[in-house]
């Protein structure tokens, strides 16, 4: 019978989650403490800890207390990293939706639109300077870099005749934008302003598409776009 490594990793996952959950509940812990709490052998716990550290979910720290434990160095304690905490549902999307609902109820649609415009202000703030700093990039490539820095994981796809397509493989606000499409609309409008050219949003993750795609037609002049950005900000 062949050894199925992927199946073995899958079987380990529930125990690994228990290790992470224990550290979340009890704070930074040593392997010995975790073994006792989870009723596992120290060797088994260390194997899971090594994997979690390698994945970036945990980090090993020197214990704060330097009380002597006899021979050898004090045992390291393992603490959650920000990446490890991200694995738990923190209800940020729910909080954002509730806040925008309140804003819509008290300030109306115009207040939501103003919030959406402020949220994407980074596009207009960074486009001109980055265009100047990296003149070899096309306007679409500059936009892809800006959005990627903001967590969208964006890239550019060349399209025959039509131009370029800005692809955002991830949207950090997709769950919120599903109820408040003003967020997507503000992004599209910001892209149009910095390019001084109409662009067409073809698909959005917020509405169930796999990728957010925006068509940027040929003929966009980077120098004109930069000049327009300066005019807008002045």
KAJO-V626490 format. One record per helix or strand of 3 or more residues. SS is the DSSP state (helix for helix, strand for strand). FROM is the first residue (numbers start at 1). TO is the last residue. Records with the same first field share a line. If there is no record, write none. Layout:
SS=FROM-TO + FROM-TO
//
This chain:
helix=5-26 + 31-38 + 42-55 + 82-85 + 92-119 + 121-133 + 139-149 + 174-179 + 182-195 + 205-207 + 222-233
strand=58-61 + 77-80 + 154-159 + 163-168 + 200-203 + 212-217
//
